[in-house]
Amino acid sequence: MRCDEIRLTGSGGANRVMEAELKRLVMRSPFDVRVPKPKREGEATLLYPFDPRIAWVAACHHRTSSRISWDLFSSEAVRLEPLFEELLPALTADDRLPTARSLRFSVDLGSAQDFEASPLQLRGVVKNALVEALASRGVTADVDADEPEVVFVARRAGTPDNRRTVVGIDIGGGARHRRGARVAAGPAPLRETMAAQLIMLSRWDARSEPLVDPMAGGGTIPIEAAGLAVGAAIRHPSQLPFHRLAAFAGLPNETPNLFPGTVPRILALDVDEQRIPAMVGNLRAAGLTGASYESSIVIGQRDVRGLTPEAVSSLLRAVKEMSPGVFCFNPPYGVRVGREDGEEKLLDLYAEMGRVMAGFTGWRAACFVANPHFVEAFGHFPTMSKPATNAELTGAFLTYQF
């Protein structure tokens, strides 16, 4: 059957953060529209009634989602023939498809484990139905996996008691963690979408609170913090299929910052001086260097074990007494980084971090960590523990109040 929903997909447990971010963005967007309450599919998917204005904001600015698509068609079919028989007439009659004389497209697959055919067969059926449906509308369609103008998405979706096959259009520009700013990745980077979730969970107020990443590595967390602070776009309309879809006609072609008056104070530190050039390169690729950011984002080589409130205030060049702020960090887990030092030294590092941060009265801390001994070694009870996964490593988001 026909459906008409914006689908935001994130990592496990991301629903609340994704919802909060979208509300925040739409409120400051150029559109007079309110975000309705979404439907939830599990803990990692939100569904909103399709509104091109909300879809535009999400596709251009939303940082915590992994994928954004526009659901067009839904079926209970789990076999190829019934799916094709339902899909072809539905698509043929669908006025939301691209109307250009020619179209290069591809078909991506989401989760499809419970479909009674191989992923390649499912993709093939959707591809064939699209080619025939577009041909019936006078559109010459060619499959082009390398440079598609529109990417369609097929997936099995829904709750355990209501599974269905869904076909839609990827309006978010593919995997959302590929921002284009990580030109020099460190040995164990946190995904950009996860970094954005971490900052949201820290409840950082960029208007009044400093943010410190004492283990910044390639600068992923500072870059995401700066983007969230000003409401910067991560995709531009020219990178998305909007010009191919009539629903987005008349919407803006430019994406100015949604919070232009915010000037964040961000301190990006790392103990390894060899990481500093990579950090600077990534900040430059993200457009976060130069005179306008000179006092907003400060980079330095420091050991977290020697940090004090006075040192942080000095590095941030605080004119007045610095207000309490937020530590956001992604410490070594002893898997990809820290293994060479041994578990005992890693636990000692956690303990020293807990001791140092306890000296920052009134501050908060938020981290993602995939070491089961972190909490005990850190020496403080978290105010929140939220299970999550980064690059197939199971861990948790943790927040603290000092």
Secondary structure, DSSP 8 states (H G I E B T S, - for coil): -EEEEEEEE-STT-HHHHHHHHHHHHHTSSS-------EESTTSEEEEE--HHHHHHHHHH--S-SEEEEEEEEE---SHHHHHHHHHHHHHT-TTS--SSEEEEEEEE---TTSSS-HHHHHHHHHHHHHHHHHHTT-EEEE-SSS-SEEEEEEEEEETTEEEEEEEEE-S-S-TT--S--SS--SS---HHHHHHHHHHTT--TTT-EEEETT-TTTHHHHHHHHHHHT--SS-GGGSGGGG-GGGTTS-S----SSTT---EEEEEES-GGGHHHHHHHHHHTT--SGGGTTTEEEEE--GGG--HHHHHHHTT-SS-----EEEE----SSSSSGGGHHHHHHHHHHHHHHHHHTSTT-EEEEEE--TTHHHHHTS--SEEEEEEETTEEEEEEEEE-
